[in-house]
């Protein structure tokens, strides 16, 4: 196949990233599982709908396109009936509002389209069925595939062990690309070694220990992971190795003037998400975008870890069923719209509250816990720094909005945080449309400007007990007195 016409129309030149690797077709069969089969102790799933999406390198391309990046997907495809579903899934991604373009540059795979079907009952995975996933023969790499790497800002290699990243000509082109632009390599335990010019390689913990071939510590504590990362850094000769650790974040090992540097541990925001599928793809895509935009590696890694945590918190690959242009709000730290959407999908009650939270204190903690008890998720609307200055004067806030947001997000009772720049959160509330808006008992619900806004969609405003003697203003005064 030759270079295809972009699936969506052209746009002004923005980031352009090549995704190189193996593409799969992922299918979710979704339904209810409320009984066991009479002929075997297995759940019966009443399938309500089927969702098909691009997996493997196709998922990385999907995530980047939803971020607004123009993607060149360099891969190989079969010529069977299922490849039509795969192309349709890519087309649906690139046609969604606010998405970037996807251009497919593909050679013949010489094998059936690999399909991974997950059966999910009530949101829980029950079984996965693989079709056409046997090791294929060597794919055909075309001149168009090699040329596609010439005019991009970064490359993500999504190696799923099916031979694309093993081709000698393509590897030579990737190594040359790594001398010009960032190459992020997401490896597979059955795949090929990354090229030495890769800026960063992103194995998960299991892959890292397997790829180290027993030459490193068998311990999976942080010291053991660091030993493995150092061994892989030496073996591959790449710029850095980032071992992802799931809920614990990631460990970065990189070279500093030719010498392995001290490991850097990047923690992840705690999440209630239960499906980590696709989190590694989300991390690699975000790291590549940040590096392409000129961010230093440490900042790119931090952005990638945060994006992966948000991805899991918002439901993982299931969140891709939402339109790309409604999945996030400006200034949110855990996809507030996604949290509200998923809570309603489960039939739950969405609760929101708001304030400056300039110095987090016990009164705040008690109010937030009481608010969370009124429903099934709690979204906190936080005044931006500019908003706080207008409300409280030029010497406030004491803590910047990013720090205030991080502290709130760390509380177990808080599901999402969104920062707003207006004096009141009315515009944000119209987007989230919470069922319940909560304020402390020092307010009168009828006097709040948000009360009328909430009532417009049938929501209600409530107050919870106020705890006198605890306020950010009092704490600020005490801090001033002690210097």
N, C-alpha and C positions, 0 to 999 in steps of 0.2 A: 504494500500500500504506500502511496505517496503522501506528502503533507496534505492534511485535510483542511478544508475551510474552517475557520474558527466556528465553534458551535454557536456562539453568540456574535453579535456585531462588533466591529472594532471600536476602541475607545481611545482617548488620549493616552499617550505613553506613560505607564506607571511601572510598578515592579513587574518583571517578567521572569518567571522561574521555571526551569525544566525539572520534571519529575521523571526519573528513569527507573524502570524496574518491571516487576511482574504484576499483572492485573488479574484480579479474581472477580467473580460475581458472588456477592453476599445476598442471601435471601433470608428474611425473617418471616416465619409463620406465627402470627400473634393471635392469642385467644384466651379463653378461660380454662382453668384446670381445677374443677371442683369435685371430682370423683375419681375413683380408681376403676380400672378395667375389670370386668367380672372374670376374665380368663387369665389374668396375670396381675401381679401387684405393681402395676405401672399406672401413672396418671393418664387420664383421657383429656386431650386438649381439643376444645371446640374452636376451630380456627375461624376468626372473624375477618381477618384480612392478611394479605401477603404484601411484603415490602421488599423490593429489590434495589440494591445499591452497588456501586463499584467498590471493590475491596482491594487490598494490597496497595500498589502504587496508585490505583484509581481512587482510593480513599484519601490519600495524601493530596492528589490533584483536586478532589472535591473540597477538602477543607481549605486549601489555598484559594480556590475560586470563590468560596463563600466569604473569604476575607477580602475579596476585591482584587486579588492578584491575577494577572494573566498567566496562564499555565500552558506549557508545552509538555504533553504527556508522551514520553518516548517508551514504547513498549512493543510487544508482539501480541497478535490476536489470532484466534482460531477462525474457521469459516463455517462453524456449525450454527444451529438455530439459537443457541443461548447468547451468542455474541451480539445479537440484536437487542436483547434485554440489557446487556452491558452498555452498549452505546446509548440506549434510551435513558439509562440511569445517569450517565454523564451529561446527556442533553438536558435532562430535568434539572440537574444541579446548575448548569451554566445559564439556564433560562430563568432561574428564580431571581426575584428582585434584588438588586444591589450586588450581584455576583460578578466576578471577573469572567474572562473567557477561558475556554479549554480548547486547545488545538491538539488533535490526536495525530501523532506521527508513528505509524506502526508497520512492522514487517510481519510476515506469516509465522505463526508459532509452530505449525505442523502438528498441533495437538488439540484435543477438545478444550473448550472453555472450562477452567476449573470453577466449580460451584460449591460453596459452603452454605448449607441451609441450617439455620438455627430455629428450633421449635421452642417458643416461649409461652408459658402459661402464667397469666397474671403478672407479667413483667419478669418472671424468673426463667432463665434458660433451663430447659429440660434435657435436650439432646441436640447434637450437631451431626448432620449427615453430609459427608463429603462425596462429590462426584467429579470424576476427571482430574483428581488431584495427585495421581501417580506421577513419579518423576518423568518429565518429557525428554525428548531428544533435544539436541542443540538447536536453538532458534536461529532464524535467518535475520541478520542485522543488515539493514539497507544503508545506502549512502545518505538518504534523507534523514535517517535516524542520527547518523553521525553529525550531519550538518546542523541539526536542530540545536546543538549545544553551543553554536557560535555566537548567538545574539541574545543571551540571557544574562540576568544579574546574579543568579545563584543556581545551584543544582541540588536536588534531593535524590539520593539513590535509595529506593525502597526495595531492598533485596529480599525476596520471599523464597529464594532457593530454587527457582525454576529456570535458571540459566541465562537470563538476560544480562545480569551484571558479571557473568563469567566470560563473556565473549571477548577475545583478545583485542579486536579492533575497537570495540566500544570502551574497553578499559583504558586503552591508549588515549582515546579522545577524552575520557573522564580525567585521566591524570593530567593531560594538557590543560583542561578546563580549570583544574584545581590550582594551577599556577596563576590564573587570571582572576578567578572569582571564587567565592566560598562554595565548597562542596560538603554537604552534610550527608553522611552515610549511615543509614539505618540497617544494620546487618541482620542476618538470619543464621541460625546454628548450622543449617545445611547449605548456606550460601558461600560466596567468595570473599576472600580477604579484601578489605577496602584498599583503594589506591593510596599510596603514601602522601599524596598532596591533599588528601581530605582534611578540611579544617577541623572537623569534629566527627567522631563516630559514636553512635548512641545505642549500644546494646542494653537490654534490660538485665537484671541481676542474673537470671537463669542463663541467658545467652552468653553473658560475659564469662561465667564459670565454665560453660561448655567450650567456648571458643579459646579459652586459655589452655585447653588440652592437658589439664592436670599439672601444669607447670607452676601453678600458684597455690596459695593457701586454700584449703577446703572450707575454711570458716566463712560463714556468710554474715558476720558482724561487720561493722564499718571498717575495722582494720583489715579484715579479710577481703572486703570489696576493694579497698584501696590497693592492696597487693595485686589483685587481679587486674585492676585498671592500669597499674604501672607496668605489669607484664605485657598487657595488650598494647600499650603505648610503645613499648620497646619493639614488640614483634611487628607491629604495623608501620611504625615510623611516621604516623600521622601527627597532626597538630595537637589534638586533644582527644581524650576518651571520656564520654559522659555516661556513667552507668546509672540507669534509672532504677529507683527503689520503691516504686508504687507510692503508697501513702506517706512514705518517709522522704520523698523528694528525689534527689539525684546527687551523685558524687562526681565531681569534675576533676580529672587529672590532665594537665596540659604541660607543654614544654615552655621553659623560660630560658631563652638564649641557649637552647640545646640541652638543657638539664631539666629533668622532670621536676615540676614545682610541687609545693605543698598542696595536698588535696583540698578541694573546696566543696563543702557540703551545702547544698541548696535545699532547704526544707520546703515541703508542700503545705498548702492550706488544708486543714482537716476537712473531710467531706463525708457525707452520708451515702454517696454514690456506691452502687454495688457492681456495676459492670465496667471493668477497665478496658474492654475491647476498644481499640482505636486510640488509646491514650498515647502510646508511643508515636503513632503517626501524627497526632496533634502536636506533640512536643517537637518532632523533627521539622514539621511544616513551619511552626512558629520561630524556631531557631534560625531556619534558613531565611525567612522573611526579614528577621531582625538583622542578620548579618548582611543581607543584600542591601538593607537600608543604611548600612554603615555603623551599626551598633557594635561595641566591643563584645568579645565572646562572653564575658561574665554576665553582662546585661542581657545578651541574647538567651543565654541558658536560664537565667532567672525568669525571663518572659516565657520561655518554653515550659518550664516547670509549672508556673502559675496557670498557663493556658491549659495544660493537661489536667490539672486539678479542677479547673472550671468545667472542662469537658466532661469529666467523670461526674461532677456534682450535678450537671445539667441533664444527666441521663445517658451519656456516652453516645454511641452511634444512633440511639433512638432519638436524640435531639435533632438529628439531621432531617427528620420528617417535618420540622418547623420551617417556615419561610426564612431565608437567610437574613432578610432585612428587618425581622421582628425579634430576632433571638437575643438582642442585647440592648441595653440602654447606655447612653454616654455616662461614664463615671461609675459604672457598677463594678463590683469586685467578685460577684458570683452569679452573673447573669440573672438579674432579678426577674425579668420577663419570663425566662425559662423556668425558674422556680415557681412563679405564679401559675404558669401554664400547666406544668406537671402536677401541681397540687390540685388544680381544678379537674384535670383528667382523672385523678384518683377519687374525685368527689369530695375533696377536702376543702377546708376554709382557709382563705388567705388573709393574714393579719399584717398590718403595717403600722409603724410608728415613726416618729421623726424628732430631730433636734440637732443642736450643735455638738454635743458630747465633747466639749473642749478638753475637759479633764475627767476621764471616766472614773466614777466613784460608786460606792455601795448603793446609793439611791438609784442610779442608772441601772445597775445590775438587777435590782429587785423589780424595777418597772419593766425591764425587758423580759425577765422571766415570767412575770405576770401576764404580759402581752402574749408571749408564746403559748401560754397555757390556754388561751382563748381560741386557738385554731390549730392548723396543721403545718403552717410555716410562718416565719416572721421575717419581713423585709423591713430594714431600717433605712429611712431617708435622712441623709446627713447634709447639713448646710456646708457649702464650699467655703474656702478661706475668704473669698470676696464677700460672700453672703454674711459670714460671721462678723467681718469688719463693719459692714453696714449696720448690723444689729447691735453690736456690743462695743464698737469703737476701734480706733486704729491699732491699739496694743493687743488686740485679740485677733485670731485665736492663739493660744499658747502652743498647741500642737497642730501641725499641718494636716490637711484633709487626708493625705495618704496614710499617715500614722493613725489618725482617728478611725479611719476605715478598717485598717488592719487589726486594731485592738477590738473593734466591734465584731469583726468577722471571726476572731479567735474564740468568741463566746459560744458555748454549745447551743444556747437558745436562739442564736441568730443564724438564719439560713441564707440571707443575701443582704448586701449593702449597696445603696445607690447614692451618689453625691449629686446634689442639685445646686444650681447657681442663683436661683431666684430667692426672694425673701421668704416665700412659703413654698411648700412642695406640691402645689396644686397641679402643675403641669405633669409632674412625675406620677402623681396619683391617677390622673386621667389615663396614663399609659398602663399602669399596673392594675387599676380598678380593684383594690382590695375589698374583701367582704367586711372587714372590721378595721377601723382606724382608732388607735389607742393613744391617749395622752395621760400624763400624770394628774393626780387629783387636785393639783393647784390650779388647773384650768377648769373652766366651765364649758362643757361640750357645746352648748348653744352659742357661745361667743366665738368659737373657733371658725376661721374662714374656710377650713377644710370640710366642715360639717355639711354644708350645702353641696359641695362637690361630691362627697361620698354618697350622699342621698340620691344623686342623679342616676345611679345604676342599682339602687336598692341596698347599698351598704349602710352601715351604722357606725356612729362614733361613740366610743365609751371611754371612761376614765378609770384608772386603777389607783390604789392608795398612794398618796404622796408621803414622802419620808422627810420631815422637816429637819433642818440643820445640816443637810447635805446638798451642796450645790457647787458647780464649777467656779462660780464667782467667789464664794467663801474660800475655796481651796486656793484660788489665784491670789487672794489677799493674804492668806497665810504664807504662801510661798514668797510673796514680796517682802513680808516682814522678816523672814529668816534669811533673805538675800539669796 
